[in-house]
């Protein structure tokens, strides 16, 4: 895929803003609903919150992926630039910043939207989360998320990124003590809701720092397992439709003898 195949930057930024906003609306809104539907039962609240997040994230990746890649996460965008930079794939560094701004703005808007839909106050969260175990959990959740996304792209399985990423985040809700934020933009957005899914402003620097460490670890895992991962950075998070079209065209245009050689 060449840069000319990529949708215009304003359209991609709109997709990132809307996608991140809806993701945070799903996370925060389902957390509010869980508190109201299952008062006093935190385990059931987490089940309801994680189930909605898995389903919502999967749908949003499918909806916005063909436009922007459905990063919804500054960590993923930064990894896309870093891994793809030597091969001339992935996001240019200038666009990483634009993606991050769109993602953070979208995350804040998503939290405000969730509050408004349930008629709760717009107060900042008072839920402190920054403990040593929580930060370690964020490193684990973020590093595997990065490795998963780029591993799927490199092995030609980017089409299953939507359910795979949703499944990882859903699992990490349960086996990590932090409930797997794994996303600086979502972390900032969740500050703006003093509800089940909220996080206190004072906990944000620690969480974001842990996520950046997870980014570095995830890149290291990716390059150790798939040293040539840069070749497929343009397929993060899901394959671009023009990439698939180009591959199909090349297959059709290939000499008959070459096509026959590839048959089982």
N, C-alpha and C positions, 0 to 999 in steps of 0.2 A: 504494500500500500504506500502511495506517495502522499505527501502533505496536501496535495490538491484534491485527494479523495476525501479528506476529513471535512465534516460539516463546518460552517463558519463559526468562529469563536463565540460571537454573541449567542448563537443558538445552543452551543454546547454549555455555555455558562448558565443559560436559562434552565437547561436540563439538570445541571448540577444543583442549582438553587432549589428548583422545585422538588427534585428527588430527595435532597437532604432535608428539606422542610417536611415533606411527607413522611420520611423515615422517622424524624424526631416526633412528629405528630402521632405516629403509630406507637412509638416507645412510650411517650409521656401519656398519651390518651389512654392506652391500654392499661398503664399503671394506675391512672386515676379510676378507670372503670373497675379494675381489680380491687382497689381499696373499697369502693362503694359496694361491690357485689359480694365480697368475701371479707368483711371486717373481722379483724382479729386472727385471721389465718394467713400468716405470711407465706407459708409454703404454697398454698393455693394461689395467692396473689402472684407469686413468682411464676408459677405454671401458666397462668393466664397471660401475664406480661410477656413471657418468653415465647409462647405459642403465637401470639399476635405479631411479635417482632419477626419471627422466622418467616411467617407467611407474607407479611408486608414487605420485608426486605427482598424476598424472592420476586414478588410481583414488580417492585420498583426497579430492580435490575433489568428485568425483561422489558419493561416499558421504556426506560431511559438509556439503557445500554447501547443501542444502535446509534444514538446521537452523540453522547459524551463519553461513553465507556462506563457510565454509572459508578464512578469512583465513590462519591458521597463522603470522601474521607481524605484529608490532606496527607495522611501517611501513605495511602495508596498512590496518590498523585506524585508525591515526592519520590517514592520508590520507582514509579514508572519512568520518571526522568532519569534517575540515577542508573538504573539497570539498562535503559535503552540508549543512553547518551552516546556510547562508543559506536553503536551500529546505526545511529541516526534515526532511531525509532522512538516510540513513546512521546511524552509531552516535552516541548521545549521548556526551559527553566522559567521563562517569562510567563508562560501559560500556567505553570504550577502555582504561581502566586495568584493569578486570576481565579483559578479553580478554587484555591483555598479560601479566598474572600467570598466567593459565591457560596461555598459550602458552609462557612461560619454564619453568614447572613441568613442562609436558608435554615440552618439549625435553630437560630434564635426565633425566626418567624414560625417555625414548626412548633416550638414550645408555647409561644403566645397563642397560636391557633388551637392547640390542645386545651390550654387553660380556658379559652373562650368557649369552646364547644361544650365544656362541662361546667361552665359558670364558676370556676374557682378563681381565687385572687391571683394577681400577677406578681406576688411577692417572690423574692429570690429564695432559693432553697437554703435550708438550715441544716441539711443532712451532711455531716462530716464523714468522709470516707477515706481520707489519706492516711492509711496505716501501712506498715511494712508489708504485711501479707497482701493487702489490696494492690499495692504498687507492683509487687512481684507478679501477681495475677495478671495485671495489665501488660506486663512484658511478655508473658506467655501467650495471652490471647492475641496480642497485636503481631507478634513474630510469626505465629502459625498462620494467621490471616494473610499476611504478606506472602509467605512461602506458598500457601495454598493457591492464591490467585495467580501468581506467576508460574507455578508448576503446572496448573491446568492450561494456561496459555501456551507454554512451551511444548506440552505434549499433545496439542491439538484438541484439548477437551474444554476449551473456553465456553462452549455452548452449554455446559453443565455448571458454569460458575454460579448462576443464580441459585439453584437449590443447594449447591455445595457450600457457598458462602453463608447462606441462610442456616444451613445445618450446623456449621461450625459455630456461628454466633449463638444459636439456640443451645448447643451443647455447653458452650462456655458460660452461658447464664448460670448453669448448674454446677459445673465443676471448678469454677474460679470464685474466689471470695469477693471479687469486685463486681461480679455479674457482667463482666466483659463489655466495657465501654469500647475499647480498642479503636478510638476515633476522636481526635482532638476537637473537631467541629461539633460532634454530638455531645462531647463532654461540656463544651461551652454552652451549647443550647440547653442542656438539662439544668443549668444553673437557674434558668428563668421559670422554674416551676417548683414550688415548695410542696411536692407530692411524692408518691412512692418512688418515682424514677429520678428524682432530683439529686443534685450534688451541690454542696456548699461552695461558694466562690473560693474559699481558702483551700479547698481540696484540689482545685483545678490545676495549679502549677505542678503538683506532684504527679497527678494523673497524666498530664500532657508529657512531662519529662519521662515517665515510664513508657509511654507510648512511643516516644522518639527512640528510646533504648530498644524497644521491641522492633521498631522499624529497622534499626541497624542489625539486630540479630536476625530478623527475617530476611534481609538482603543477603546476609552471610550464609544462611541456610540455603536460600535459593541458588546462589552462585556456586555453592559447594555441590549441590545435587544436580544443577542444570547450568553448567558454565556458559552455555550459549543462549541463555534465556533472553538476551537482548534482541535476538532475532524476531521474537514474538511479542515484544512490548506493546506494539500497536493493537494487539488483541486483548488488552486489559481494560475492563474486566471481562467483556464479552467480545467475540469476533466482530469486527466491523463488516457490515453487509457488503461493501464494495470489495473487501478482501476476499470474501467468499465468491463474489461474482468474478473477480479476476482469476482466481484459481480455477473456477469452472470453465471460464473462457479458454485458459491455457490448456486445460485438459481436452477440450473439444478441438482446439487448433493443433494439438500435437500430432505428429505423423502417426499413421495407422500402426506402423511397426512398433513405435514406442508404446502406444496404448496397449497393444497386445502383450508386450513384455511385462506389463504391470498386472495382467490378469492372473488370478490364482490358478 
